[in-house]
Amino acid sequence: MATRVTVIGAGVVGLTSAWWLLQAGFRVRLLERAAEPGEGASYANGGQLSYHYVSPLADAGVPLKALRWLMQRDGPLRFHPQADPQQWRWLLQFLRHCNSTDNARSSAILLELAQLSRQSLASLEPQLSLHSIGWRQPGKLLLYRDHKQFAAAVAADANRFDAPVPATAAISASAACAILPEPDARRQYLSPDQALALEPALATLHPSLAGAIFDPGEAVADCHAFCLALLGQIRAHPLFDGMLQTQALGLRKAAGQALTLETTTGTLEADHFVLAAGIHSRALAASAGLALPLYPLKGYSLSAPVGPDHRAPSISVTDVERKVLYARIGDQLRVAAMVDLAGMDSRINPSRLASLRRLVHAAMPDAADYDNAIPWAGLRPATPSGLPIIGATGHPGLWLNLGHGALGFTLACGSAHLLADLMLGRPASPALATLAWR
Ligand SMILES: Cc1cc2nc3c(=O)[nH]c(=O)nc-3n(C[C@H](O)[C@H](O)[C@H](O)COP(=O)(O)OP(=O)(O)OC[C@H]3O[C@@H](n4cnc5c(N)ncnc54)[C@H](O)[C@@H]3O)c2cc1C
């Protein structure tokens, strides 16, 4: 009889966990409180599969930059101080990680997990058509408006990856179209003119650019479509025990007995529970005595229709200074931005939405039909270091796969693969082993 696992949460992390556990031979049940899967942070995120540019927010110089961002009308950051010890504790821990040593260490770990994710997603291709989820590999352009920042980014790349490729290297927007090419596909360091030649949708931004980095290996896809497609595969798997539409209330452990889960429809038993409920994992873990260092970082997106007369970018674009990202997904342009520390509130703040609209009109005015764009806000489940927490806990039978912050879509497949390996008793690499809860 196969070991029974209940995965709590059917966002992109819970669904990928369920899939890789089924592949590993576990009998899996999914538990989701919403009517449909993928309606939390996974719903209308930026859609970037960012396999190389994984640097966490915490870095040297970020506290000073944050002060500047807070003063800007349309700045990327908002802080709403609350009488919430978790908010202040998280901020203090975040500040402690704002140094180049921690950033380099976390980036190296995330890079390894991202490469595992790339390979794991590719392994899904026979069952799940990547094209059906809007998957494309157009590469990514990182735009820099400041010469010093651009020079620093190029130098950091030289340390992190291979030696830079001269800017004269011939490239074209369609150069990287094979599915999941070599992970070491070379980055290109571009002048503003070269960036514009590569991506004509940068016409308005061009005068304000100092330079750009083009990474041909980065991809985009629709995270919500991926969740629905993967659920279809999960439902068809012979070891799938079904999806319960119910809310988990808390974990319980009576002396000498196995862990159980209280839900709105009764008590559940399983050999293992996997907590993958995004930001809501914090409250559920607290019921088992675990104080997870998670805080919600609210972000916004617009999904705007692209018509034949629009000049939408084909390449995925990140405006590094403004922290706005653009991804063409099917017949829509997805624009995502903002980091608001405002507690467990996923409502759309009209003034932040107005900021996002001003930013996109200023940067790419003709790219899409912004008047008919659908706005959305979601809560990134963020740890202070930017590293997710994946692995066992001190409670036999309780596993964690959470805290993926701004990279949950990118890292979901690798995280699920790692979790399944750990649950089978296979050791993680030294870097990935550090993601365990301690
Ligand atoms: C604006 C924005 C842009 C982003 N852009 C990108 C990007 O471009 N690339 C990228 O890689 N990542 C991006 N992210 C991050 C990514 O979206 C998240 O990291 C990821 O979606 C987190 O997935 P999750 O499954 O952990 O959480 P969620 O998607 O929130 O899923 C958690 C699930 O658990 C369920 N749940 C919660 N509590 C309970 C309970 N008590 N009982 C039962 N079910 C419960 C919820 O209903 C939900 O379905 C972005 C995020 C935002 C907000």
The ligand as a Gaussian input file, in Angstrom:
#p B3LYP/6-31G(d) Opt

LIG

0 1
 C        2.665000      40.656000      -8.542000
 C        3.413000      39.355000      -8.504000
 C        4.250000      39.037000      -9.564000
 C        4.983000      37.838000      -9.529000
 N        5.737000      37.517000     -10.608000
 C        6.412000      36.325000     -10.622000
 C        7.162000      35.962000     -11.766000
 O        7.199000      36.661000     -12.774000
 N        7.858000      34.783000     -11.720000
 C        7.844000      33.973000     -10.622000
 O        8.525000      32.957000     -10.627000
 N        7.091000      34.281000      -9.539000
 C        6.385000      35.441000      -9.515000
 N        5.643000      35.796000      -8.421000
 C        5.680000      34.919000      -7.235000
 C        4.755000      33.731000      -7.349000
 O        3.522000      34.124000      -7.880000
 C        4.557000      33.111000      -5.951000
 O        5.809000      32.864000      -5.346000
 C        3.812000      31.779000      -6.066000
 O        2.596000      31.944000      -6.740000
 C        3.551000      31.201000      -4.681000
 O        2.852000      29.991000      -4.883000
 P        2.243000      29.172000      -3.670000
 O        1.633000      27.951000      -4.244000
 O        3.268000      29.050000      -2.600000
 O        1.125000      30.146000      -3.057000
 P       -0.355000      30.430000      -3.600000
 O       -0.401000      30.518000      -5.072000
 O       -0.849000      31.595000      -2.823000
 O       -1.141000      29.124000      -3.214000
 C       -1.495000      28.810000      -1.897000
 C       -2.803000      28.032000      -1.973000
 O       -3.114000      27.561000      -0.671000
 C       -4.508000      27.729000      -0.459000
 N       -4.735000      27.830000       0.974000
 C       -4.319000      28.824000       1.794000
 N       -4.715000      28.565000       3.058000
 C       -5.376000      27.395000       3.027000
 C       -6.019000      26.622000       4.034000
 N       -6.043000      27.021000       5.307000
 N       -6.625000      25.477000       3.661000
 C       -6.600000      25.067000       2.349000
 N       -6.021000      25.770000       1.363000
 C       -5.402000      26.906000       1.705000
 C       -4.812000      29.026000      -1.186000
 O       -6.199000      29.143000      -1.473000
 C       -3.951000      28.905000      -2.421000
 O       -4.620000      28.257000      -3.483000
 C        4.876000      36.974000      -8.409000
 C        4.008000      37.280000      -7.370000
 C        3.271000      38.458000      -7.409000
 C        2.323000      38.767000      -6.288000

